[in-house]
Amino acid sequence: MRRHRLVPVVAGVLVLAGCSTPADHGAGPASSTATDVDAHPFTVDAVPAGWEPVIAGRGTREQDWGLDCCGTTEPYTVLEGPGGTTATVSVTGFADYEGGLYQAAAGYGRTAQETEVDGALAYVTPASAGQWADLVVERGEDLAVRVSAPDASRDELVALERAAEPAADRAQAPSVSRPPSGWSVVGSVDADVLLALLSSVVPGSGVVPGPPTAYVAGWSAPAGSLSALTLPGDVVDLAALERTLPQTEGHPVDVGGRPGVVVVWRPAWAGSDVRQRAVVSHDERGAVTMVVAGPGAEPSEEDLLAMAATIAPADGATWDAFVAGQAGGPGVRPSDGATELARGTADGEEWLLQTHLADPALVGNDLTDADRLEADPCLVLTGGRRVCADDNISGP
């Protein structure tokens, strides 16, 4: 079965343990202080030329947890140890894996070795070329703690695992309030940030990328997707994004006079030359702001920084107008690539029934006789919102 384990792959995306001396990129170290501020509506300008608005609203992407198809979106905490070495401590699910906890091991099917830690089932994977040493230890019915570090011994991994304290909310990174001697906590990255990094705007899908806690706007171009988001202020410590982990690079930057981090990620499922870039910062209210360019997207780092610097809080009316504008204006209209079948009004709410492509990824492609249109199981509402057969409203 195919699975994508998002740490340290995505921990690779964002996980860059903040080091005590900033990288030489023309900016000082990013602030590591998270703030207890909710995400909020926003406006954004300086969208690069050639990008078409697609959608805006609250995110609809949920955290994956131990799914046999897709793995776990693992929130993680970054630590710095002797000699400036880096380690990550994360939490993962495994109950729905065909291979159980073994499948959660970094060396699953290859070099992972079964062991025990304090009487609990565990698997340790030795370090190898391109692979950090990894330990995953069962902590509950569907909860395990993972520790990854370059060239770490089993004893070193076990000491870090014993110090980990999983949060009640599995979307939050584990705390390490009493790290082993010589180690200190750099910062944490919650699952919401990883879901934002995975943002992909698909025209015609009606899907708003990013987690449900986020306000999101999305654009598309033939080269890929582009998203802007605000998230709660306590979902990331920027210092945790400044040290390179496997498959990532990161460096501190100035974002409109505020500390930020540029993260460059090579997705595990993409070609070796594909890079995904994001700018992460906090705005004037303390909420996290992000601009994410999907794999293969063309905006330069300068374009992303210019766009990120314009994200500003907005009131409800301004946001509603922005959402409508992203969807093509007020009123209800078919999604890109869809055909209107019927429309009407119920309880004062306008609705539209449309066709959609069986595979949303085909939107914008030349269709053949084999590409079938089918009735969309969801009704389109104003502002691009959708209400589906299970009565759950998604979208803005």
N, C-alpha and C positions, 0 to 999 in steps of 0.2 A: 504493500500500500504506500501511497505517496503522502508525506507529511512535511510540513514546514515548521521547525521548531524556532520560535522567534527570539530565543536568547541562546547563544550570543549572536545569532544572525541579525535579529532586529536590535537586540541589545547591542549588537554591533552597529546598528544604524545610529542609535542615539547614545549608546553607552560609550562614553569616552571618559574614563575616570578623570575628574578634574585634578590636574596636578598642581603642585604648589608653586611652580614657576610657569607662567603663561608661555604658550607657543609664540614664536616670532612671526605674527601675522599683522602687525600694525595696530593691535588693540590689546587692552589689558585683559585680565582674567574676568570671565563672566561672574556676576553675583550668584551665589549658591542659595540665596534665600528664597524659599517658596512662600507664597502668601495665601491666606485663607479668603480668597475672593472668588465668587462665581464667575463663570463665563457670561458674556453679555453680547447683545446685538452690536453690530459695528458697520462702519463704512470703510471702503478701501478704494484707493486710486492707483494710478501708475501701473495699470495692468498692461503688460507688454503687447505691442501691436500683433494682430493676427489671431488673438485668442477670443473665442466667442463665448458669451455667457450661456450657461446651461441650467444651473439650479442654485438655490440657496435655501437654508432652513436649519433645523436641528439635525445633527448626525444620526444615522440609522445603523451604524456598524457596531455589533455587539462583540464582546471579548470571546474569543475561542478558548475553550477549556477542555483539554484532554480529548479532542475530537480525533478519531482515527483518520479522517480525511485531511485535517488541517493543523493538528497539533494544538499548542497553547500559546496565547499571547501572554508571555511571561513578564510581569513587572519585576524590576530588579533594583538592587542597591549596589553601588560601586564603592570599593574600599581600596586604600593605598597601603602597601606594606613595606617591609624592609627593602631598601635600595630603590624605592619608587615603583615597585612592581604593582600590578593591578589585579584585582579579583572582582568578580560579580557574584552576588547571592540573589537568587530568584526563587519564585514558587511556580509550580506546574501541576496540572491535573494529569491523570493517566488511566482512570477507570474505564474509559471507553476505547482505549487502545487495544487492538487485537493482541499485542504482545505485552500488555500490562505495563508495569513499571519499567521492565527491561526496554520497552520501546521508547521510553523517555530518555534513556541513556544516550549520551553523545556518540558513543561507539556502538550503538545498537546494530547487531548483526555482523559486527566486525571485531572490535578490540575491547568492548565493555566486559568487565569481570564482576560476577556476582560476589557480594560480600555482606557483612552486617555492620551496622553502626549503632551501638547501645541497644542491641537486640532487634533493631529494625532492618528490614530488607533494604539493600542498597546496591548500586552498581557504580563502579569506578572505571573511568576511561583514562589510560595514560596519555600524556602529551605526545604529539607526533607532529610531523610537518604540516603546518596549516591548521592544527587542532590543539586547543588548549586542554590541559588536564581537567577532568570533569567528574564530579561526584553528585549522584542524585539519591536521596534518602527518603523513604516513605515516612510521612508524618501523620497520616490519617487515611480514611477510607478513599478519598480522591484528592489527596494533597501530598506533595513531595517538595522538598527543598533541594535546590540545585546550587552547587558552587563550581565556578569555573575560574581557572587561573593558569597562566603560562608556566610550564615546568614545575608545578607544585607537586609535592609529595602527597601520598594518601593522608599522612598525619596532619599536614597543613590544611588540606581540604576538610578533614573531619573537624579540626578546631574551629574553622570558620562556620561550618554547618551547625555545630553545637551552639554557636552564638546567635544564630538566626532566629528571629521571632516573627512568624507569619502573622499578617494582619487578619482581622475578622473579615474584611472585605477583600476578596481575592484579586480585585483589580488594583489593589495598593501593593507597593513594594514591601518586602519584609524589612523590619527594623533590625539593627544590630547595635543595641545600646551598650553592650560590653564586648567589643571586639578583642581578639587575642592580642597579647603583648606585641607591640611593634606595628599594629594595624590601626587605621583610623578610617572613619566613614567620610567619603567624598560627597555623596548625594544619592538621590533615588530618582527613578523614572517609573511612573505608574503606567498601567495598560492603556489609559486614554491617550497618552502621547504616542505610543506604538501604533494604536489604531489610526491616529491622525497621520503618522508617517506612511501608513499603508493606503492613504487616500488615493482613490482612482475615480475620476469622473467619467461616467459612461452615458453619453447622450441617449435619450429615449428610455433609459432604465427607470427613471423616477427615483433612483437611489441617491440619497445625500451621504457622501462619504464622511468618515469621522465618527467618533463615539456620540452617544445620545446626550452627553453633557456639553457638547460643543455647539457653537453657532458656526455655520459653514457656508462658504460660497465657492462655486466651482465653475471652471472654464475648460474648454477643450479646443484642440487644434489637431491637424493631421499627425503632428509629432507626439501627442500624448495628452496629459491632463495637468491642470493647475488648480490648486485649492488655497483658500485663505481661511483660517480658523481662529476662534478664541476658545480657550478652555479654562477651567478653574485654575487659580493661581498656585495651588499646592500640589499639582500633579507632576512637577518636575523641578529638580534642582539643576540650574544651568551648569554648575560645575561638573555634573555627572556626564556632560556632553563633550568635554574638552580633551579627552585622551583616547587615542585610537584603540579600538578593539578589532577583533577579526571582521573583515569585510567593511570597515568603516574608517572614515577620517573625519576630524572635526577641528574647528579653531574658533576662538572668540572674535567677535566683530562688534562694531558700533551700529545700532539700529535706531536711527533718528535720535541719537543722544542717549540711548539706553543700552545696557549690556545685552549681548546676544551671542548666539552660537550658530555657525553654519555646519551642518552635518551632511556628509556625502556618504551614500550607502550603495553598495553593490548587492542588489537582491539575489538571494541564493538561487532563485528559479530563473534568473535572466542570464543573458550572455555575459562573458567576462568583461566586455567593453561597455556594458550598460551601467549608468550611474543614476541614482535618484538623489535629489538635493532638497534640503529644507533649511529655512531660517527660523530659529526659535528665540523668543524674547518674552519680556513682560511689558505690558503697556502701563499707562499712567495710573490706572486703577489697581494694578497688580495682577490682572489676569494674564494668562499665558497667551501669546500670539504666535501663529505659525503660518508660513507660506511654504507649500509643498509642491514641488515639480515632480510628476510621475516619471517612471523609467522611460528614457528616451526623449524626454521633453527638452526643448531647446533653450529656455531662458537662461541667461548667464547669471552668475552669482550677483553681479551688479544689478541686474533686473530684479532679482528676488529681493535684494536688500532695499531697493527703492520702493518696491511694492509693500514690503513689510513695514517700512517706516511710515506709511500712510494709514495703517489700520488705526481707527479711532472709535471710541464708544459712540453709540447712537441710541436715540430713544425709540420707543416701539413703533411710532408712526413712520419714522425714517427707515427703520428696518423693514417694515411691511412693504413700503414703496420699493426698497432695494430688492426684496424677494420677488416682487411682481416683475420688476425690470429684468432680473436674471432669467425669469421664465418667459420673457418676451413681451411683457406688459400686462395690464389688468385683464381679467376675464380668464376663461378656460379655453385652452387650445391643445391640440394633439402634441405629443412628444415628437422629437425629431425621429423620422423614420417610421412613424405610426400613421394610421388612417382613421379618421373619425367615423364611428358607426352610429352613434346616437348621442343626444345631449338632453338635459332637462334640469329641473329645479326641485329640490326636496327640502322642506323646512327653511326656505330662503337661501339654501346653498346650491350654487350651480355645479352640475356634474357633467362629465363627458365619458362615454365608453369608446374605446379605441382598439385597434389591432396593435399587436407588437410582434417583433421578431422573436422567434423561438430562442435565438441566441443574440442577446443585446450587443455582443461584441461585433456583430455584422453591420450595425448601424453605420451608414455612410459608405459601405462597400457596394460594389456592383452585385445585384442579386441574380441568382439563377433559379431555374425551375425547382431546384432542390431546397431552396431557402423558403420555408413556409411561414406565412403570417398566421397568427392565431389570435383569438380574442384575449385581450388583457384581463386577467382575473381581478384587477383593481380599477376602480373609477378614479379619474383625474378630477381634483377639486381646484379651487382657486389657488394661485400661487404655486402650482405644481404639486400640491399635497395629493396623497393617494389614500383611498380607503379600500381595503381588500376584502375578500370573501370571509376572512376570519374576524372582520370588524375592527381590525387594528389599523389606525391611521399612521401612515409613514410620510416622510418628506418634510417640507418646511412646516 
